[in-house]
């Protein structure tokens, strides 16, 4: 069955009209607005369709076009983190969730989610951040990068609506360097359809000045931070900085160069599994996180949790050390982790016991 959504409008305190949509059913996940969206085009998009289908499969997904883009008002007003957070609040109020929501922040949406959650901690149960950052490009202490960023702003201001897609391709190729010709063409077209060059320039300038770093330590909501190791839009160091500033945040790096994960890449499968565990652990029980492990893999994980070396685990189980390493590699893949240290932390945080099945 094709995915169906219902599009509605909400009006902000300064009179802007925000288009928002809902799809799926279950607990509410609200996606903060991110770069260049269009609620209707995305349903057939080779860039975003699989994201919408995934989050709508077991949840009620609420998403919206930010002011200046897509189906929302193209008059922006004053752009700031405070304004974006207030717009998110407007959409959540309009959606009327029955309880606390999970926030999904992609790229600049991460700072918006954090800002909102700090203001309304009772209305947020969990936060998922992909490709996010706490500091905009002008706040990262990299002055050599600023002239390039400013040049991109000026090109957008002047050439965004050009019939020649070369100028928009400059942006698209950074977001999905692993994209197919069809995906690149779709995003190039979306750029022109979703907003104007003046809005793009204003958005770029406002986001460059974002800095919520000092507030991260005050966040006390379960948070999952995931980042692509080769992200060309937001450096992976910014993802690491973001996660390290949030107490108790779970951090995962995926092997991807794309700022938006594409459906065909293996990192997308890892992303889905990690998000499923994070979202549904409470309702399905902690044992579910380990249900994919074989009995031997659980025994190896138990040995790791007890601080045993591979040699000691092999001796206790009566198998070779090479076999232990093979089991460890398999359980890492199944749990979406990359090291023994991550395995130990994951087991501890999810209440792992050897006799779980």
Secondary structure as UniProt FT lines:
FT   STRAND          6..11
FT   TURN            13..14
FT   STRAND          17..23
FT   STRAND          28..31
FT   TURN            39..40
FT   HELIX           41..44
FT   TURN            46..48
FT   HELIX           49..57
FT   STRAND          60..64
FT   TURN            67..68
FT   TURN            70..71
FT   HELIX           81..95
FT   STRAND          101..106
FT   TURN            107..108
FT   HELIX           109..119
FT   HELIX           121..123
FT   STRAND          124..130
FT   HELIX           137..139
FT   HELIX           143..159
FT   TURN            160..161
FT   HELIX           166..175
FT   TURN            177..178
FT   HELIX           181..194
FT   HELIX           197..208
FT   HELIX           213..218
FT   STRAND          222..228
FT   TURN            229..230
FT   HELIX           236..245
FT   TURN            247..248
FT   STRAND          250..254
FT   TURN            263..264
FT   HELIX           266..284
FT   HELIX           286..290
FT   TURN            291..292
FT   HELIX           295..305
FT   TURN            306..307
FT   HELIX           310..317
FT   HELIX           321..335
FT   HELIX           340..349
FT   TURN            350..351
FT   TURN            354..355
//
